[in-house]
Amino acid sequence: MRIVLLGAPGVGKGTQAERLAADFHRPKISTGDLLREAVRNKTELGVQAKQYMDQGKLVPDAVVIGIVQEKVSQPVCAKGFILDGFPRTVVQAEELSKMLSVCGSELERVVNFEVPREEIIRRLAGRRNCPKCQAVFHVDSSPPQKTGVCDRCGENLVQRSDDKRETVEARLKIYDEHTAPLIAYYRGRGLLSTLDGFGTVDVVYERLTRLLAEHGAT
Ligand code: AP5
């Protein structure tokens, strides 16, 4: 399983990546999670990344490529990985291809999640995150057992600072300009599959695992 989950903010990439990682025992590499961890720990990378993330802008390619390179080269990724939120630009996609070819491997599938914009806005407005274990909830679709508290670790849930309405609009615009071109890029390489991401988490997961199995990418 060497796959990329592609799609606009809030389509459910992180939610599905988490389930795939648990069921197929493959590491999930989420650049958003890694960057948020760096911001929380106030590392040099985190301080640099925060100014971009708070405005909904992309963190510079060189920074993100370095993070992914370090992860993909770890032994735990030798049997595969699930990339969530990377690549996001054509430059990142080309660097990923180079990284993999150095280890004699290549991507097996890129899954592009399609969800109507009004549903994306609904999902992001109601998303709540655990700042400690990164678990993701939704106030209506996937509520925690106790309001505002993480089911997994008991930490108080928070709303991501970039889920504010105006920042969401900026992120969607950036997605359209910089990331959506990857759809044609991967289609041209015969790697793209489109997935209907509208429906419950279970229904979407069933579609996703079926699609991956059909392409021998599980
Ligand atoms: P990142 O964290 O990657 O954000 P994103 O791509 O905008 O995606 P999201 O995490 O918002 O959404 P998702 O698709 O994972 O949805 P989720 O599963 O959470 O990036 C954040 C920032 O970091 C970027 O803006 C940028 O600054 C920087 N960055 C990251 N990667 C970068 C890169 N490669 N290059 C440059 N900069 C980078 O679901 C959303 C909500 O919906 C949740 O509440 C969930 O419970 C709910 N939900 C999920 N599925 C369903 C369903 N089927 N039905 C109903 N509700 C659902």
Residues whose N, C-alpha, C, O or C-beta is under 5 A from the ligand:
A	BS01	AP5	G7 A8 P9 G10 V11 G12 K13 G14 T15 T31 G32 D33 L35 Y52 M53 G56 K57 L58 V59 V64 D84 G85 F86 P87 R88 R123 L124 G126 R127 R128 V136 F137 H138 S141 S142 G197 G199 T200 V201 V204
